[in-house]
Amino acid sequence: MISYEKFWETLKAKNISQYKLSVYYGVSNSQISRIKKGDYISTATLENLCRILNCRVEDIITYVPDKTAAASSLDAVAEQEETSYENDK
């Protein structure tokens, strides 16, 4: 899951309001709304936000692994490794 918590912290640190982001920098209200909801944004939007805020991607988004998805992925990898090992015998 992608978290935008850092985005709001960076906005505050740069003293840029949502209004200013929209009116002065041209970021659409729908993009701001998508960020608020935790929805996906395009890499073009991400790049634009980095340019506006003069920051790195890490200052806008953070990857937070989903515990159930991570566990099932590890199980799948473990099963695959066992199968590969058995085929090598």
C-alpha positions in Angstrom: 0.0 0.0 0.0 1.2 3.5 -0.8 1.0 6.1 2.0 0.8 9.8 1.3 1.4 10.8 4.9 4.8 12.3 4.0 3.2 14.4 1.3 1.1 16.3 3.9 4.2 16.7 6.1 6.2 18.1 3.2 3.4 20.5 2.2 3.3 21.8 5.8 7.1 22.1 6.0 7.2 24.0 2.7 4.3 26.2 3.9 2.1 25.4 0.8 -1.6 25.0 1.3 -3.9 22.8 -0.8 -5.4 26.0 -2.2 -2.0 27.3 -3.3 -1.1 23.9 -4.7 -4.2 24.0 -6.9 -4.5 27.7 -7.8 -0.8 28.8 -8.1 0.8 25.5 -9.2 -2.0 24.0 -11.3 -2.4 20.7 -9.4 -6.0 19.6 -10.1 -8.5 19.2 -7.2 -9.1 15.6 -8.4 -5.4 14.8 -7.9 -5.5 16.3 -4.4 -8.6 14.4 -3.7 -7.0 11.1 -4.9 -4.1 11.7 -2.6 -6.5 12.4 0.3 -8.3 9.1 -0.3 -5.0 7.2 -0.6 -5.8 6.4 -4.3 -3.1 5.9 -6.9 -1.6 8.9 -8.7 0.4 8.7 -11.9 4.2 9.0 -12.0 3.7 12.2 -14.0 1.7 13.7 -11.1 4.3 12.4 -8.7 7.1 14.0 -10.8 5.2 17.3 -10.9 4.7 17.3 -7.1 8.4 16.7 -6.7 9.2 19.6 -9.0 6.8 21.9 -7.2 7.9 21.0 -3.7 11.5 20.7 -4.7 11.8 17.3 -3.0 12.4 13.7 -3.5 9.8 11.0 -4.1 10.4 9.7 -0.6 9.2 13.0 0.7 5.8 12.4 -0.9 5.1 8.6 -0.8 6.0 5.7 1.4 5.5 2.0 0.6 3.8 0.2 3.5 3.6 -3.5 3.0 0.2 -5.2 3.6 0.8 -7.8 6.2 -1.5 -10.4 4.7 -0.2 -9.9 1.2 3.4 -10.0 2.3 2.8 -13.3 4.2 1.1 -14.9 1.2 3.9 -13.7 -1.1 6.5 -15.3 1.1 4.6 -18.5 1.2 4.4 -18.6 -2.6 8.2 -17.9 -2.9 8.9 -20.7 -0.4 6.7 -23.2 -2.3 8.4 -22.2 -5.6 11.9 -22.6 -4.1 11.0 -26.1 -2.8 9.6 -27.1 -6.2 12.7 -25.8 -8.0 14.9 -27.7 -5.6 13.0 -30.9 -6.1 13.4 -30.6 -9.9 17.1 -30.2 -9.6 17.6 -33.6 -7.9 
